[in-house]
Structures are given as structure tokens and as C-alpha cells.
């Protein structure tokens, strides 16, 4: 207590001495009489050794703050001590009769440069003087400027000052520094400078210092204003020593440090289990990633295999075509030779026929008999070219082989394609946040019906407010197949980017009428495909069941008419840049989403 009193006495005396010097200087500047309080001496300071430590601390803090205020003078902004002409801190400051202050060189230069008469004026208030005032250095103002310069040079770096989320020192004046420690005994936070007494004073060294915190009051008992340093296991809360004697008498209590040690052990066990769980999950994650990589590799291998198979078939096709062409060339050449032989035979027969006709017209019997022997004799086997072989070639064996190969390929691919189609089939649900208020969703948001009664949907930025449309929740970026059954006046079955507009009646919001959506319009009489303001009529009989197959990576979108068989209605080949959301435009109609596996023959 005696040491604390001495510190208190020393700080207060130094504060009074500094205050006395400053006040005397100010009074001399204004020709006033110093107040009587300035004459206080160290011997007149009150000292009460019996006062409590907290009162001593608060008084010493107050004296320290007052001392720093006196030592630094009134806190001033740098701009208040700047010259209005050069906009820098005053150098050799002079104060003119109107009260404004300038650098001596600045005001002299201003008056010498711009004055053409014997009338001089203040650059700020324009008050005039005649003759030119005698300029003398304002020593008091010069000292203040020097102290300001010294303070700016000695100011802590900007990062040492307390920001919005930092704990500020309770004893800094003006701009506060960051606190580095908080004292649970003093209930205050200190910066490095103001924390030094806690390291130097034997009494303050025993105080409990913790990391700077702004909620010191939470560490104090609200009933007894004592530090919470005991833990009640019965009530599971922190209490003070007086609480142990009152409300928590007979409870299972331990020191906060002991309970912290116990809890720390429990936390260690929990953390170990958590880390083990993390390791297990990370291993599962790694296994899953490896499975995904293996799946992707398998897909790529399958695609390569199919591609190679197609190439092999193409090579065999080329070879067969070459053989067929070679055979065709040979047979055609042979047939052409036979044709030439036949033509020669026919020509010879016609010549013989003409000779016989002439023989019939001979009247001389002797000449007739002589000519008849040579003409009527049948041609010998070597006299005329004979026709051998048949020009007709049959390809039935080739057709049969190709047909058998086709059936084998279908049998091989059928099982795999069925499995692929089962994977690609997806279950979709309609998003109520996008549904127009004249559309009613049912059956677990898998059916939509147009109704005249407005549905009580809340406002939502993704809701269509003009067109009777609704999108699905699921965004598709892989391969997927789904079907929709419709009835009524007609519907639009579509896919769209999520960024399609929702508000207003422009084409930017209508499915299929912009570059962000693709749509198939189904009516009882026809099909039309729409995209980006263009339409394509599809000349097929109407169907109440439509299948849609999307391969996002390949950039294909296919629409099918589904009945006992599947008929391709329209196929789009493009590049999709975002996930696609299935959607429907329903007016006086009904649409039901169905989950069905796509037949393998239609992939």
C-alpha cells in the first residue's frame, strides 16, 4: 500500500507541476492572472493510506490521464495548425490583428506580391489593415506546433491503434491503442505502455492478467461483484467464492482451473474421436473419389471400345465393299464378253438367215441344189462362239451374313444399353417457388394443372408472374431421360437455363422463345419445336406422352413420341454452357411427370 501511495503521490505531483507551467504560460500569453489552483504544492496533496487499492488505482489513473493532458496540451487536429496559404504546418507562425495565423514568409510574400496600395487584408476574412501590421513570431503557437510535430513523429504505427473489432486500452486518451492484456482484478484493459505498472509494482504483479477481452463484466459475479473463479459441478456454472458460501453451499465445487483441466481432458478425448471420424470420412471420400475416377475411366474405356468397334466395322465394311466391287468388276467384264459373243452369234445367224432367204428365190434347180448343200448344213460346234456360264450373280449369302452380324450386335448391346438407360433415367420434381399462381401442383410436386383460382403462393424472385410456367428443382448437367404425359389444350415441354427471366410478359420469360431455353409445343393436332425466336414444324401424328433425353456433355437434346414404340421427333445438337432445368408451359392443360426407362433401341 505504501508503494502504491508513493506512485500515486509522484504521478499527481508531476501532473500539478506540468499543469502549473502550462497554465502560467497561457495566462502570460493572455495577460491574465493565474488561478489560485496553480499555486498548489506537493505538500498540500491529500494522501489517505487507509483508502482501498481500487480507489488508489482509479485516482492514479485519473492523475496519469490529467498529466498526459497537461503535458500534451489541448488535443488539436493537424489542420488547425496549418497555414491557409501553403497548407502545411505553421513555420515561424505570426498572428495578424484579426486573429488568423500564418507562416511569416507566406503572409509577407502574399502582401508583397498582391498589394498595390497601402491597404493590407487577411487572406481568409478579408479584414483590412493600414498600415501593414508589424509581424512578430507567436512563440506560444510555435511551441504548440513543435509539440504537434514531435507527437506526429512519435505516434505509434497505425496498426497499433484500436479498430472497430479490437479491444481498446481503457487509459489511452484521444485515439486509443490496442489493449494487449486485461486485468481481472482491476477490470480494465491495458496497452503495452499502461501495462508496465503491472510488471513493476509488487502488488500489481499478483493480479490475474488475461488476453485482452472486451467482455470483462461477464467474468464478474453479478451478485457479489467478485471474480468468477470457482466452478459448480452441481449447477454446471462458474461462481465466485462468496457464492460457495451462499447459494451453492454443499454443492460439488472445484476451482475453475481444476475443472478446466478435467474438461480439457474430455475435450482431448472428444477431439481424438472427432479426428478419427475425420480420418474415416476422408478415407471414404478418397475411396469415393477413386470410384468416381474409376467410373469415369470405365466410361472413357467403353467409349474408346465402342469407337474402336465402329472403326473395325467400318474397316470390314470397306473391305467387303472392295470385294463386292472387285467381284462386280469381274462379273461385269465377263458379262460384257458374253454379250459380245452373243451379238456375234446373232449376227452370224442373221447372215445365214439372209442366205436361206436368197436360196428360196433361186429358180434354177441345179444352182439351188448346189447352194443348198452349203447353206443348209448346220453350223458345227467350232464354227460359232458358244455361250457358257450365267451372268446372274446372287448376294444372298452376303445379305444373310450382314443380317446375322446385326442381330449379334443388338444382342451384345441390349443388356448394357438397358443398364445405361436405367442409370440415365431421373426422377424430377416441380419447384413450387417457380410456379405461376394459376398452376396447382400435386402428387408430391410431380403433377401440374392449370386452374382459374389463384393459388396462395408467397412472393418469390424465381416465380413466373405472367406466363403459366413452372420449372423443376433439379439442374441437369449429365445424361438424363424423363417422360411427361399431358392432356388438355396443349403444353410446352422444355429445358431452360436457370437465368431465364421470370417477371413480365416478354419473350425473355417464355420457354422456347429466347436463347436460354428449348421447347417442344404439343397440341392435339401438331408438334412444333421452338428456340431463340425460331420454330420448326414436326410432321408426325400427335402423342400424349413425350420422352426427353439430354446428354449435356455431348450437347444433344432429343424429344421422342412415346407409345408402343418410340419415334424421334426432334434432336438438337449444340453446346450447353450451364445446367438445364426441365420446365413446362401449361395453359388449360395438365402435365404428369413419369419415371420410365428408355428403350435401348432408341439411344
Beta strands, then each sheet from edge to edge (+ up, - down):
strand 1: 93-95
strand 2: 101-103
strand 3: 120-121
strand 4: 128-129
strand 5: 181-183
strand 6: 188-190
strand 7: 209-211
strand 8: 230-232
strand 9: 237-239
strand 10: 253-255
strand 11: 439-442
strand 12: 447-450
strand 13: 469-476
strand 14: 479-488
strand 15: 490-497
strand 16: 517-523
strand 17: 527-531
strand 18: 534-538
strand 19: 545-551
strand 20: 556-562
strand 21: 566-573
strand 22: 580-586
strand 23: 589-594
sheet 1: 1+ 2-
sheet 2: 3+ 4-
sheet 3: 6+ 5- 7+
sheet 4: 9+ 8- 10+
sheet 5: 11+ 12- 23+ 14- 19+ 20- 21+
sheet 6: 13+ 22- 15+ 16- 17+ 18-
end
